[in-house]
Amino acid sequence: MDCYKVSRSDPLSGEVEISGAKNAVLPVMAATLLAPGVSRIRNVPNLKDVRTMADVLRVVGARVSFSGDEMSVDATDVSHFEAPYELVVTMRASIYVLGPLLARFGTARVSLPGGCAWGPRPVDLHIWGMEQLGAEVTVAHGYIEAKCRPGERLKGAEIHFPISSVGATANVVMAAVLAEGTTVLNNAAVEPEIDNLCEYLVSMGAKIEGIGSRTLRIEGVETLRPGDGVTIPDRIEAGTFLCAAAITRGRVRCLKTEPKHLMEVIRAFVRMNYQVDYGEDWIELDARSAEPRPVKIVTQPYPGFPTDMQAQFLALLATIPGNSVVQETIYADRFKHVPELDRLGATIQLQGDTAFVEGGAKLTAATVMASDLRASAALVLAGLVAEGTTKVTRIYHMDRGYERFEQKLSALGGRIERASDGE
Ligand code: UD1
């Protein structure tokens, strides 16, 4: 298994191009199943999760091909309506095929994803949403089996999500675009990845009003045509590189990014006293003469501070003198990185859903284990300032969601190399 060896680095400096967003492209890939013909997706990142989703599409009978950062999906001959356990267990987002398969073919069978590294992650709202659209859903033998009533399509409905869920919103939107009649989704998630999906569905002929708002009004159509769209930039990748600039006291400019998707992250940096500038498609953080101060951060659904940036900020805050507080309101247990950061010399205490950071610690290298994607990034960040060479194991998590990470980091001056640890 591969690991990273990360050594204490000079302040990072330079420009880095941000890739297309993993969490945006995965539901769009599933959406291509809604129409026969060849759909096209541009600005697709070359990631393990994208390849896994391509395998899910192939298993159901679609033909997937890549040309540079463009992907084509021919969903004409889809004939097997099941996402098997073997794939779903490696990537929860496989559940995104539930809505499209059910809506187009009237039947879908998708393995339950099970738990994840940061605790239980239920899919009850995905299932409930399909039921609201008239599907009969059973859960048996570890699989979700959803069917339309014999001879019927899904039926539009007024649905009020009890909590804001990115995944459930995406899945239900993809089902509702081919339902009979009108669907109104209240308390829909407003993450940029949902807007990106809705725009893609519109390119396929879907009728969706209220894109970007908490209420989506979807007029079901009988058929859709192949889609074409560009994946939005990965806001979490950009935020991670800004953290890398901050923690090494360097200056990094992220190119091909979308500052408006990162406003709460930028605000957090500014509250911490970092200099952040941005233009239409770039963001720069300059920490060279910063005197950073501690901060309180609370993760929230978009437009709040993203849970996917929580681990990276904890690594940063561990190095900043003073007491910081990070409250995790989306996934109360998402703190597997904390004991690993503590092994590098950080002082972080957990109490329920809150991490109390006694910042300013001098970090020292150790072997640490990555437990999930963003936790891995946090450990690499800490490794950039820890005295010595930090070994981060299980970096297959990084490969799931950061495109050419070590190349991009090295180009900025980060001392990182991939090695095999023979595990
Ligand atoms: C997506 C992102 C993930 C991010 C998360 C929150 C993808 C592939 N993943 O995950 O990186 O951390 O959004 O921004 O886009 N919930 C339920 N029942 C459900 C579904 C969700 O109770 O059926 C709860 C979850 O436990 C959580 C909250 O809703 O507390 C939000 O989760 P959700 O937005 O659905 O996250 P994902 O779509 O799984």
Residues whose N, C-alpha, C, O or C-beta is under 5 A from the ligand:
A	BS01	UD1	N23 A93 P120 R121 P122 V123 D124 L125 H126 S164 S165 V166 G167 A168 T307 D308 I330 Y331
